[in-house]
C-alpha cells in the first residue's frame, strides 16, 4: 500500500501554495500511478458519502436537517481538496522531473473530469432540493442551471 501524504487529510488553514512532502519522491512511476488509483478510490468513497448525505437530507423533511447535510458537504469537500492537491502534485512530478508528459496529460484530464463530475453532482443535488423543485422554472432557476454547469 502506498502511504498517504502526511497531513493531506487536514486541509484547514493550509496555504494552497504549499507543496506536500512526498514520502515516495524517488519511487518508481508505477508507484505514483498506484497512488493516483488510491486517490480515485477515496474520491469515489467521498461521492458515495455525499450522495448518502443528500438522500438523508431529503428524507429528513418536512423540517429538513440542513446543518447535518452542510457538515457532510464540508467534510467531503475537504477530502476532494486534499485528493486534488495530491493529484496535481503527482501530475507536476510526472510532467517535470520524471519527464512523462503523456502520463501527466492523462492525470490532468482525469483531474478535469473529476472537477466536472463534482460540479455536476453538486448542481444535481441543488436542483433536487425542495426549495428549488417547488419553484417554477423562474429566471433565477434558469440562470442557476446555465451558470453552474456548461452542459445545461
Chimera marker file (.cmm) of the C-alpha trace (Angstrom):
<marker_set name="trace">
<marker id="1" x="0.000" y="0.000" z="0.000" r="1" g="1" b="0" radius="0.5"/>
<marker id="2" x="1.204" y="3.485" z="-0.848" r="1" g="1" b="0" radius="0.5"/>
<marker id="3" x="1.392" y="5.807" z="2.161" r="1" g="1" b="0" radius="0.5"/>
<marker id="4" x="-0.708" y="8.928" z="2.225" r="1" g="1" b="0" radius="0.5"/>
<marker id="5" x="0.926" y="12.306" z="2.311" r="1" g="1" b="0" radius="0.5"/>
<marker id="6" x="1.239" y="13.295" z="5.982" r="1" g="1" b="0" radius="0.5"/>
<marker id="7" x="-1.303" y="15.964" z="6.832" r="1" g="1" b="0" radius="0.5"/>
<marker id="8" x="-3.115" y="15.671" z="3.489" r="1" g="1" b="0" radius="0.5"/>
<marker id="9" x="-6.411" y="14.932" z="5.214" r="1" g="1" b="0" radius="0.5"/>
<marker id="10" x="-6.083" y="18.022" z="7.424" r="1" g="1" b="0" radius="0.5"/>
<marker id="11" x="-6.508" y="20.800" z="4.895" r="1" g="1" b="0" radius="0.5"/>
<marker id="12" x="-7.846" y="23.504" z="7.161" r="1" g="1" b="0" radius="0.5"/>
<marker id="13" x="-5.581" y="26.500" z="7.346" r="1" g="1" b="0" radius="0.5"/>
<marker id="14" x="-3.014" y="25.060" z="4.962" r="1" g="1" b="0" radius="0.5"/>
<marker id="15" x="-1.744" y="27.544" z="2.396" r="1" g="1" b="0" radius="0.5"/>
<marker id="16" x="-2.687" y="26.449" z="-1.102" r="1" g="1" b="0" radius="0.5"/>
<marker id="17" x="0.798" y="27.101" z="-2.469" r="1" g="1" b="0" radius="0.5"/>
<marker id="18" x="2.490" y="24.738" z="-0.045" r="1" g="1" b="0" radius="0.5"/>
<marker id="19" x="3.844" y="21.548" z="-1.648" r="1" g="1" b="0" radius="0.5"/>
<marker id="20" x="3.129" y="18.293" z="0.145" r="1" g="1" b="0" radius="0.5"/>
<marker id="21" x="6.065" y="16.310" z="1.488" r="1" g="1" b="0" radius="0.5"/>
<marker id="22" x="6.468" y="13.300" z="-0.783" r="1" g="1" b="0" radius="0.5"/>
<marker id="23" x="7.319" y="10.089" z="1.048" r="1" g="1" b="0" radius="0.5"/>
<marker id="24" x="7.917" y="8.491" z="-2.375" r="1" g="1" b="0" radius="0.5"/>
<marker id="25" x="9.991" y="11.205" z="-4.069" r="1" g="1" b="0" radius="0.5"/>
<marker id="26" x="12.287" y="8.551" z="-5.572" r="1" g="1" b="0" radius="0.5"/>
<marker id="27" x="9.519" y="5.975" z="-6.020" r="1" g="1" b="0" radius="0.5"/>
<marker id="28" x="9.011" y="4.326" z="-9.401" r="1" g="1" b="0" radius="0.5"/>
<marker id="29" x="6.418" y="5.762" z="-11.758" r="1" g="1" b="0" radius="0.5"/>
<marker id="30" x="4.251" y="2.692" z="-11.178" r="1" g="1" b="0" radius="0.5"/>
<marker id="31" x="4.039" y="3.682" z="-7.511" r="1" g="1" b="0" radius="0.5"/>
<marker id="32" x="2.795" y="7.145" z="-8.465" r="1" g="1" b="0" radius="0.5"/>
<marker id="33" x="0.172" y="5.580" z="-10.730" r="1" g="1" b="0" radius="0.5"/>
<marker id="34" x="-0.915" y="3.321" z="-7.856" r="1" g="1" b="0" radius="0.5"/>
<marker id="35" x="-1.277" y="6.405" z="-5.660" r="1" g="1" b="0" radius="0.5"/>
<marker id="36" x="-3.495" y="8.055" z="-8.294" r="1" g="1" b="0" radius="0.5"/>
<marker id="37" x="-5.613" y="4.899" z="-8.247" r="1" g="1" b="0" radius="0.5"/>
<marker id="38" x="-5.896" y="5.097" z="-4.444" r="1" g="1" b="0" radius="0.5"/>
<marker id="39" x="-6.870" y="8.760" z="-4.627" r="1" g="1" b="0" radius="0.5"/>
<marker id="40" x="-9.584" y="7.888" z="-7.144" r="1" g="1" b="0" radius="0.5"/>
<marker id="41" x="-10.903" y="5.258" z="-4.737" r="1" g="1" b="0" radius="0.5"/>
<marker id="42" x="-11.001" y="7.921" z="-1.997" r="1" g="1" b="0" radius="0.5"/>
<marker id="43" x="-12.896" y="10.238" z="-4.331" r="1" g="1" b="0" radius="0.5"/>
<marker id="44" x="-15.393" y="7.501" z="-5.178" r="1" g="1" b="0" radius="0.5"/>
<marker id="45" x="-15.976" y="6.886" z="-1.495" r="1" g="1" b="0" radius="0.5"/>
<marker id="46" x="-16.437" y="10.637" z="-0.950" r="1" g="1" b="0" radius="0.5"/>
<marker id="47" x="-19.009" y="10.767" z="-3.769" r="1" g="1" b="0" radius="0.5"/>
<marker id="48" x="-20.916" y="7.915" z="-2.122" r="1" g="1" b="0" radius="0.5"/>
<marker id="49" x="-20.802" y="9.788" z="1.203" r="1" g="1" b="0" radius="0.5"/>
<marker id="50" x="-22.070" y="12.954" z="-0.488" r="1" g="1" b="0" radius="0.5"/>
<marker id="51" x="-24.882" y="11.041" z="-2.174" r="1" g="1" b="0" radius="0.5"/>
<marker id="52" x="-25.923" y="9.373" z="1.074" r="1" g="1" b="0" radius="0.5"/>
<marker id="53" x="-25.850" y="12.691" z="2.961" r="1" g="1" b="0" radius="0.5"/>
<marker id="54" x="-28.078" y="14.228" z="0.304" r="1" g="1" b="0" radius="0.5"/>
<marker id="55" x="-30.529" y="11.325" z="0.476" r="1" g="1" b="0" radius="0.5"/>
<marker id="56" x="-30.683" y="11.659" z="4.262" r="1" g="1" b="0" radius="0.5"/>
<marker id="57" x="-31.285" y="15.382" z="3.901" r="1" g="1" b="0" radius="0.5"/>
<marker id="58" x="-34.190" y="14.817" z="1.508" r="1" g="1" b="0" radius="0.5"/>
<marker id="59" x="-35.683" y="12.157" z="3.816" r="1" g="1" b="0" radius="0.5"/>
<marker id="60" x="-35.453" y="14.491" z="6.830" r="1" g="1" b="0" radius="0.5"/>
<marker id="61" x="-38.339" y="16.660" z="5.608" r="1" g="1" b="0" radius="0.5"/>
<marker id="62" x="-40.588" y="18.447" z="6.190" r="1" g="1" b="0" radius="0.5"/>
<marker id="63" x="-38.202" y="20.019" z="8.745" r="1" g="1" b="0" radius="0.5"/>
<marker id="64" x="-35.038" y="19.451" z="6.751" r="1" g="1" b="0" radius="0.5"/>
<marker id="65" x="-31.803" y="18.845" z="8.677" r="1" g="1" b="0" radius="0.5"/>
<marker id="66" x="-29.634" y="21.240" z="6.699" r="1" g="1" b="0" radius="0.5"/>
<marker id="67" x="-26.881" y="21.638" z="9.346" r="1" g="1" b="0" radius="0.5"/>
<marker id="68" x="-26.159" y="17.905" z="9.200" r="1" g="1" b="0" radius="0.5"/>
<marker id="69" x="-26.044" y="17.972" z="5.396" r="1" g="1" b="0" radius="0.5"/>
<marker id="70" x="-23.813" y="21.068" z="5.427" r="1" g="1" b="0" radius="0.5"/>
<marker id="71" x="-21.377" y="19.296" z="7.774" r="1" g="1" b="0" radius="0.5"/>
<marker id="72" x="-21.217" y="16.281" z="5.469" r="1" g="1" b="0" radius="0.5"/>
<marker id="73" x="-20.643" y="18.525" z="2.445" r="1" g="1" b="0" radius="0.5"/>
<marker id="74" x="-17.831" y="20.300" z="4.306" r="1" g="1" b="0" radius="0.5"/>
<marker id="75" x="-16.141" y="17.001" z="5.214" r="1" g="1" b="0" radius="0.5"/>
<marker id="76" x="-16.441" y="15.665" z="1.673" r="1" g="1" b="0" radius="0.5"/>
<marker id="77" x="-15.135" y="18.942" z="0.254" r="1" g="1" b="0" radius="0.5"/>
<marker id="78" x="-12.011" y="18.566" z="2.373" r="1" g="1" b="0" radius="0.5"/>
<marker id="79" x="-11.461" y="15.044" z="1.035" r="1" g="1" b="0" radius="0.5"/>
<marker id="80" x="-11.839" y="16.292" z="-2.543" r="1" g="1" b="0" radius="0.5"/>
<marker id="81" x="-9.491" y="19.226" z="-1.940" r="1" g="1" b="0" radius="0.5"/>
<marker id="82" x="-6.783" y="17.023" z="-0.408" r="1" g="1" b="0" radius="0.5"/>
<marker id="83" x="-7.055" y="14.472" z="-3.220" r="1" g="1" b="0" radius="0.5"/>
<marker id="84" x="-6.960" y="17.202" z="-5.865" r="1" g="1" b="0" radius="0.5"/>
<marker id="85" x="-3.853" y="18.792" z="-4.396" r="1" g="1" b="0" radius="0.5"/>
<marker id="86" x="-2.090" y="15.464" z="-4.319" r="1" g="1" b="0" radius="0.5"/>
<marker id="87" x="-3.158" y="14.541" z="-7.867" r="1" g="1" b="0" radius="0.5"/>
<marker id="88" x="-1.891" y="17.900" z="-9.118" r="1" g="1" b="0" radius="0.5"/>
<marker id="89" x="1.413" y="17.320" z="-7.321" r="1" g="1" b="0" radius="0.5"/>
<marker id="90" x="1.765" y="13.898" z="-8.965" r="1" g="1" b="0" radius="0.5"/>
<marker id="91" x="0.956" y="15.487" z="-12.324" r="1" g="1" b="0" radius="0.5"/>
<marker id="92" x="3.672" y="18.105" z="-11.776" r="1" g="1" b="0" radius="0.5"/>
<marker id="93" x="6.143" y="15.388" z="-10.790" r="1" g="1" b="0" radius="0.5"/>
<marker id="94" x="5.331" y="13.400" z="-13.932" r="1" g="1" b="0" radius="0.5"/>
<marker id="95" x="5.460" y="16.440" z="-16.214" r="1" g="1" b="0" radius="0.5"/>
<marker id="96" x="8.668" y="17.797" z="-14.696" r="1" g="1" b="0" radius="0.5"/>
<marker id="97" x="11.369" y="15.651" z="-13.094" r="1" g="1" b="0" radius="0.5"/>
<marker id="98" x="10.008" y="12.328" z="-14.367" r="1" g="1" b="0" radius="0.5"/>
<marker id="99" x="9.683" y="13.580" z="-17.966" r="1" g="1" b="0" radius="0.5"/>
<marker id="100" x="6.423" y="11.727" z="-18.610" r="1" g="1" b="0" radius="0.5"/>
<marker id="101" x="4.315" y="14.326" z="-20.466" r="1" g="1" b="0" radius="0.5"/>
<marker id="102" x="1.818" y="11.819" z="-21.883" r="1" g="1" b="0" radius="0.5"/>
<marker id="103" x="1.096" y="10.295" z="-18.488" r="1" g="1" b="0" radius="0.5"/>
<marker id="104" x="0.971" y="13.770" z="-16.914" r="1" g="1" b="0" radius="0.5"/>
<marker id="105" x="-1.581" y="14.785" z="-19.551" r="1" g="1" b="0" radius="0.5"/>
<marker id="106" x="-3.777" y="11.811" z="-18.675" r="1" g="1" b="0" radius="0.5"/>
<marker id="107" x="-3.592" y="12.702" z="-14.992" r="1" g="1" b="0" radius="0.5"/>
<marker id="108" x="-4.517" y="16.314" z="-15.842" r="1" g="1" b="0" radius="0.5"/>
<marker id="109" x="-7.507" y="15.094" z="-17.897" r="1" g="1" b="0" radius="0.5"/>
<marker id="110" x="-8.589" y="12.869" z="-15.026" r="1" g="1" b="0" radius="0.5"/>
<marker id="111" x="-8.424" y="15.836" z="-12.649" r="1" g="1" b="0" radius="0.5"/>
<marker id="112" x="-10.505" y="17.987" z="-15.011" r="1" g="1" b="0" radius="0.5"/>
<marker id="113" x="-13.105" y="15.237" z="-15.374" r="1" g="1" b="0" radius="0.5"/>
<marker id="114" x="-13.336" y="14.912" z="-11.598" r="1" g="1" b="0" radius="0.5"/>
<marker id="115" x="-13.888" y="18.666" z="-11.297" r="1" g="1" b="0" radius="0.5"/>
<marker id="116" x="-16.691" y="18.457" z="-13.860" r="1" g="1" b="0" radius="0.5"/>
<marker id="117" x="-18.178" y="15.444" z="-12.090" r="1" g="1" b="0" radius="0.5"/>
<marker id="118" x="-18.172" y="17.239" z="-8.729" r="1" g="1" b="0" radius="0.5"/>
<marker id="119" x="-19.779" y="20.355" z="-10.222" r="1" g="1" b="0" radius="0.5"/>
<marker id="120" x="-22.433" y="18.206" z="-11.898" r="1" g="1" b="0" radius="0.5"/>
<marker id="121" x="-23.242" y="16.263" z="-8.727" r="1" g="1" b="0" radius="0.5"/>
<marker id="122" x="-23.453" y="19.481" z="-6.703" r="1" g="1" b="0" radius="0.5"/>
<marker id="123" x="-25.792" y="21.037" z="-9.257" r="1" g="1" b="0" radius="0.5"/>
<marker id="124" x="-27.992" y="17.947" z="-9.446" r="1" g="1" b="0" radius="0.5"/>
<marker id="125" x="-28.249" y="17.827" z="-5.670" r="1" g="1" b="0" radius="0.5"/>
<marker id="126" x="-29.095" y="21.509" z="-5.536" r="1" g="1" b="0" radius="0.5"/>
<marker id="127" x="-31.744" y="21.098" z="-8.219" r="1" g="1" b="0" radius="0.5"/>
<marker id="128" x="-33.303" y="18.234" z="-6.218" r="1" g="1" b="0" radius="0.5"/>
<marker id="129" x="-33.714" y="20.277" z="-3.037" r="1" g="1" b="0" radius="0.5"/>
<marker id="130" x="-37.287" y="21.115" z="-2.053" r="1" g="1" b="0" radius="0.5"/>
<marker id="131" x="-36.591" y="24.840" z="-2.269" r="1" g="1" b="0" radius="0.5"/>
<marker id="132" x="-35.714" y="24.537" z="-5.947" r="1" g="1" b="0" radius="0.5"/>
<marker id="133" x="-38.041" y="21.718" z="-7.053" r="1" g="1" b="0" radius="0.5"/>
<marker id="134" x="-41.097" y="23.511" z="-5.683" r="1" g="1" b="0" radius="0.5"/>
<marker id="135" x="-40.419" y="26.575" z="-7.832" r="1" g="1" b="0" radius="0.5"/>
<marker id="136" x="-41.415" y="27.107" z="-11.386" r="1" g="1" b="0" radius="0.5"/>
<marker id="137" x="-38.555" y="27.424" z="-13.843" r="1" g="1" b="0" radius="0.5"/>
<marker id="138" x="-38.015" y="31.048" z="-12.953" r="1" g="1" b="0" radius="0.5"/>
<marker id="139" x="-35.344" y="33.258" z="-14.428" r="1" g="1" b="0" radius="0.5"/>
<marker id="140" x="-33.232" y="32.714" z="-11.308" r="1" g="1" b="0" radius="0.5"/>
<marker id="141" x="-33.503" y="28.928" z="-11.573" r="1" g="1" b="0" radius="0.5"/>
<marker id="142" x="-32.649" y="29.038" z="-15.270" r="1" g="1" b="0" radius="0.5"/>
<marker id="143" x="-29.614" y="31.229" z="-14.551" r="1" g="1" b="0" radius="0.5"/>
<marker id="144" x="-28.525" y="28.852" z="-11.810" r="1" g="1" b="0" radius="0.5"/>
<marker id="145" x="-28.683" y="25.928" z="-14.218" r="1" g="1" b="0" radius="0.5"/>
<marker id="146" x="-26.846" y="27.634" z="-17.060" r="1" g="1" b="0" radius="0.5"/>
<marker id="147" x="-24.219" y="29.372" z="-14.928" r="1" g="1" b="0" radius="0.5"/>
<marker id="148" x="-23.445" y="26.371" z="-12.740" r="1" g="1" b="0" radius="0.5"/>
<marker id="149" x="-22.793" y="23.821" z="-15.426" r="1" g="1" b="0" radius="0.5"/>
<marker id="150" x="-21.676" y="24.209" z="-19.036" r="1" g="1" b="0" radius="0.5"/>
<marker id="151" x="-23.736" y="21.248" z="-20.301" r="1" g="1" b="0" radius="0.5"/>
<marker id="152" x="-27.139" y="22.535" z="-19.146" r="1" g="1" b="0" radius="0.5"/>
<link id1="1" id2="2" r="1" g="1" b="0" radius="0.2"/>
<link id1="2" id2="3" r="1" g="1" b="0" radius="0.2"/>
<link id1="3" id2="4" r="1" g="1" b="0" radius="0.2"/>
<link id1="4" id2="5" r="1" g="1" b="0" radius="0.2"/>
<link id1="5" id2="6" r="1" g="1" b="0" radius="0.2"/>
<link id1="6" id2="7" r="1" g="1" b="0" radius="0.2"/>
<link id1="7" id2="8" r="1" g="1" b="0" radius="0.2"/>
<link id1="8" id2="9" r="1" g="1" b="0" radius="0.2"/>
<link id1="9" id2="10" r="1" g="1" b="0" radius="0.2"/>
<link id1="10" id2="11" r="1" g="1" b="0" radius="0.2"/>
<link id1="11" id2="12" r="1" g="1" b="0" radius="0.2"/>
<link id1="12" id2="13" r="1" g="1" b="0" radius="0.2"/>
<link id1="13" id2="14" r="1" g="1" b="0" radius="0.2"/>
<link id1="14" id2="15" r="1" g="1" b="0" radius="0.2"/>
<link id1="15" id2="16" r="1" g="1" b="0" radius="0.2"/>
<link id1="16" id2="17" r="1" g="1" b="0" radius="0.2"/>
<link id1="17" id2="18" r="1" g="1" b="0" radius="0.2"/>
<link id1="18" id2="19" r="1" g="1" b="0" radius="0.2"/>
<link id1="19" id2="20" r="1" g="1" b="0" radius="0.2"/>
<link id1="20" id2="21" r="1" g="1" b="0" radius="0.2"/>
<link id1="21" id2="22" r="1" g="1" b="0" radius="0.2"/>
<link id1="22" id2="23" r="1" g="1" b="0" radius="0.2"/>
<link id1="23" id2="24" r="1" g="1" b="0" radius="0.2"/>
<link id1="24" id2="25" r="1" g="1" b="0" radius="0.2"/>
<link id1="25" id2="26" r="1" g="1" b="0" radius="0.2"/>
<link id1="26" id2="27" r="1" g="1" b="0" radius="0.2"/>
<link id1="27" id2="28" r="1" g="1" b="0" radius="0.2"/>
<link id1="28" id2="29" r="1" g="1" b="0" radius="0.2"/>
<link id1="29" id2="30" r="1" g="1" b="0" radius="0.2"/>
<link id1="30" id2="31" r="1" g="1" b="0" radius="0.2"/>
<link id1="31" id2="32" r="1" g="1" b="0" radius="0.2"/>
<link id1="32" id2="33" r="1" g="1" b="0" radius="0.2"/>
<link id1="33" id2="34" r="1" g="1" b="0" radius="0.2"/>
<link id1="34" id2="35" r="1" g="1" b="0" radius="0.2"/>
<link id1="35" id2="36" r="1" g="1" b="0" radius="0.2"/>
<link id1="36" id2="37" r="1" g="1" b="0" radius="0.2"/>
<link id1="37" id2="38" r="1" g="1" b="0" radius="0.2"/>
<link id1="38" id2="39" r="1" g="1" b="0" radius="0.2"/>
<link id1="39" id2="40" r="1" g="1" b="0" radius="0.2"/>
<link id1="40" id2="41" r="1" g="1" b="0" radius="0.2"/>
<link id1="41" id2="42" r="1" g="1" b="0" radius="0.2"/>
<link id1="42" id2="43" r="1" g="1" b="0" radius="0.2"/>
<link id1="43" id2="44" r="1" g="1" b="0" radius="0.2"/>
<link id1="44" id2="45" r="1" g="1" b="0" radius="0.2"/>
<link id1="45" id2="46" r="1" g="1" b="0" radius="0.2"/>
<link id1="46" id2="47" r="1" g="1" b="0" radius="0.2"/>
<link id1="47" id2="48" r="1" g="1" b="0" radius="0.2"/>
<link id1="48" id2="49" r="1" g="1" b="0" radius="0.2"/>
<link id1="49" id2="50" r="1" g="1" b="0" radius="0.2"/>
<link id1="50" id2="51" r="1" g="1" b="0" radius="0.2"/>
<link id1="51" id2="52" r="1" g="1" b="0" radius="0.2"/>
<link id1="52" id2="53" r="1" g="1" b="0" radius="0.2"/>
<link id1="53" id2="54" r="1" g="1" b="0" radius="0.2"/>
<link id1="54" id2="55" r="1" g="1" b="0" radius="0.2"/>
<link id1="55" id2="56" r="1" g="1" b="0" radius="0.2"/>
<link id1="56" id2="57" r="1" g="1" b="0" radius="0.2"/>
<link id1="57" id2="58" r="1" g="1" b="0" radius="0.2"/>
<link id1="58" id2="59" r="1" g="1" b="0" radius="0.2"/>
<link id1="59" id2="60" r="1" g="1" b="0" radius="0.2"/>
<link id1="60" id2="61" r="1" g="1" b="0" radius="0.2"/>
<link id1="61" id2="62" r="1" g="1" b="0" radius="0.2"/>
<link id1="62" id2="63" r="1" g="1" b="0" radius="0.2"/>
<link id1="63" id2="64" r="1" g="1" b="0" radius="0.2"/>
<link id1="64" id2="65" r="1" g="1" b="0" radius="0.2"/>
<link id1="65" id2="66" r="1" g="1" b="0" radius="0.2"/>
<link id1="66" id2="67" r="1" g="1" b="0" radius="0.2"/>
<link id1="67" id2="68" r="1" g="1" b="0" radius="0.2"/>
<link id1="68" id2="69" r="1" g="1" b="0" radius="0.2"/>
<link id1="69" id2="70" r="1" g="1" b="0" radius="0.2"/>
<link id1="70" id2="71" r="1" g="1" b="0" radius="0.2"/>
<link id1="71" id2="72" r="1" g="1" b="0" radius="0.2"/>
<link id1="72" id2="73" r="1" g="1" b="0" radius="0.2"/>
<link id1="73" id2="74" r="1" g="1" b="0" radius="0.2"/>
<link id1="74" id2="75" r="1" g="1" b="0" radius="0.2"/>
<link id1="75" id2="76" r="1" g="1" b="0" radius="0.2"/>
<link id1="76" id2="77" r="1" g="1" b="0" radius="0.2"/>
<link id1="77" id2="78" r="1" g="1" b="0" radius="0.2"/>
<link id1="78" id2="79" r="1" g="1" b="0" radius="0.2"/>
<link id1="79" id2="80" r="1" g="1" b="0" radius="0.2"/>
<link id1="80" id2="81" r="1" g="1" b="0" radius="0.2"/>
<link id1="81" id2="82" r="1" g="1" b="0" radius="0.2"/>
<link id1="82" id2="83" r="1" g="1" b="0" radius="0.2"/>
<link id1="83" id2="84" r="1" g="1" b="0" radius="0.2"/>
<link id1="84" id2="85" r="1" g="1" b="0" radius="0.2"/>
<link id1="85" id2="86" r="1" g="1" b="0" radius="0.2"/>
<link id1="86" id2="87" r="1" g="1" b="0" radius="0.2"/>
<link id1="87" id2="88" r="1" g="1" b="0" radius="0.2"/>
<link id1="88" id2="89" r="1" g="1" b="0" radius="0.2"/>
<link id1="89" id2="90" r="1" g="1" b="0" radius="0.2"/>
<link id1="90" id2="91" r="1" g="1" b="0" radius="0.2"/>
<link id1="91" id2="92" r="1" g="1" b="0" radius="0.2"/>
<link id1="92" id2="93" r="1" g="1" b="0" radius="0.2"/>
<link id1="93" id2="94" r="1" g="1" b="0" radius="0.2"/>
<link id1="94" id2="95" r="1" g="1" b="0" radius="0.2"/>
<link id1="95" id2="96" r="1" g="1" b="0" radius="0.2"/>
<link id1="96" id2="97" r="1" g="1" b="0" radius="0.2"/>
<link id1="97" id2="98" r="1" g="1" b="0" radius="0.2"/>
<link id1="98" id2="99" r="1" g="1" b="0" radius="0.2"/>
<link id1="99" id2="100" r="1" g="1" b="0" radius="0.2"/>
<link id1="100" id2="101" r="1" g="1" b="0" radius="0.2"/>
<link id1="101" id2="102" r="1" g="1" b="0" radius="0.2"/>
<link id1="102" id2="103" r="1" g="1" b="0" radius="0.2"/>
<link id1="103" id2="104" r="1" g="1" b="0" radius="0.2"/>
<link id1="104" id2="105" r="1" g="1" b="0" radius="0.2"/>
<link id1="105" id2="106" r="1" g="1" b="0" radius="0.2"/>
<link id1="106" id2="107" r="1" g="1" b="0" radius="0.2"/>
<link id1="107" id2="108" r="1" g="1" b="0" radius="0.2"/>
<link id1="108" id2="109" r="1" g="1" b="0" radius="0.2"/>
<link id1="109" id2="110" r="1" g="1" b="0" radius="0.2"/>
<link id1="110" id2="111" r="1" g="1" b="0" radius="0.2"/>
<link id1="111" id2="112" r="1" g="1" b="0" radius="0.2"/>
<link id1="112" id2="113" r="1" g="1" b="0" radius="0.2"/>
<link id1="113" id2="114" r="1" g="1" b="0" radius="0.2"/>
<link id1="114" id2="115" r="1" g="1" b="0" radius="0.2"/>
<link id1="115" id2="116" r="1" g="1" b="0" radius="0.2"/>
<link id1="116" id2="117" r="1" g="1" b="0" radius="0.2"/>
<link id1="117" id2="118" r="1" g="1" b="0" radius="0.2"/>
<link id1="118" id2="119" r="1" g="1" b="0" radius="0.2"/>
<link id1="119" id2="120" r="1" g="1" b="0" radius="0.2"/>
<link id1="120" id2="121" r="1" g="1" b="0" radius="0.2"/>
<link id1="121" id2="122" r="1" g="1" b="0" radius="0.2"/>
<link id1="122" id2="123" r="1" g="1" b="0" radius="0.2"/>
<link id1="123" id2="124" r="1" g="1" b="0" radius="0.2"/>
<link id1="124" id2="125" r="1" g="1" b="0" radius="0.2"/>
<link id1="125" id2="126" r="1" g="1" b="0" radius="0.2"/>
<link id1="126" id2="127" r="1" g="1" b="0" radius="0.2"/>
<link id1="127" id2="128" r="1" g="1" b="0" radius="0.2"/>
<link id1="128" id2="129" r="1" g="1" b="0" radius="0.2"/>
<link id1="129" id2="130" r="1" g="1" b="0" radius="0.2"/>
<link id1="130" id2="131" r="1" g="1" b="0" radius="0.2"/>
<link id1="131" id2="132" r="1" g="1" b="0" radius="0.2"/>
<link id1="132" id2="133" r="1" g="1" b="0" radius="0.2"/>
<link id1="133" id2="134" r="1" g="1" b="0" radius="0.2"/>
<link id1="134" id2="135" r="1" g="1" b="0" radius="0.2"/>
<link id1="135" id2="136" r="1" g="1" b="0" radius="0.2"/>
<link id1="136" id2="137" r="1" g="1" b="0" radius="0.2"/>
<link id1="137" id2="138" r="1" g="1" b="0" radius="0.2"/>
<link id1="138" id2="139" r="1" g="1" b="0" radius="0.2"/>
<link id1="139" id2="140" r="1" g="1" b="0" radius="0.2"/>
<link id1="140" id2="141" r="1" g="1" b="0" radius="0.2"/>
<link id1="141" id2="142" r="1" g="1" b="0" radius="0.2"/>
<link id1="142" id2="143" r="1" g="1" b="0" radius="0.2"/>
<link id1="143" id2="144" r="1" g="1" b="0" radius="0.2"/>
<link id1="144" id2="145" r="1" g="1" b="0" radius="0.2"/>
<link id1="145" id2="146" r="1" g="1" b="0" radius="0.2"/>
<link id1="146" id2="147" r="1" g="1" b="0" radius="0.2"/>
<link id1="147" id2="148" r="1" g="1" b="0" radius="0.2"/>
<link id1="148" id2="149" r="1" g="1" b="0" radius="0.2"/>
<link id1="149" id2="150" r="1" g="1" b="0" radius="0.2"/>
<link id1="150" id2="151" r="1" g="1" b="0" radius="0.2"/>
<link id1="151" id2="152" r="1" g="1" b="0" radius="0.2"/>
</marker_set>
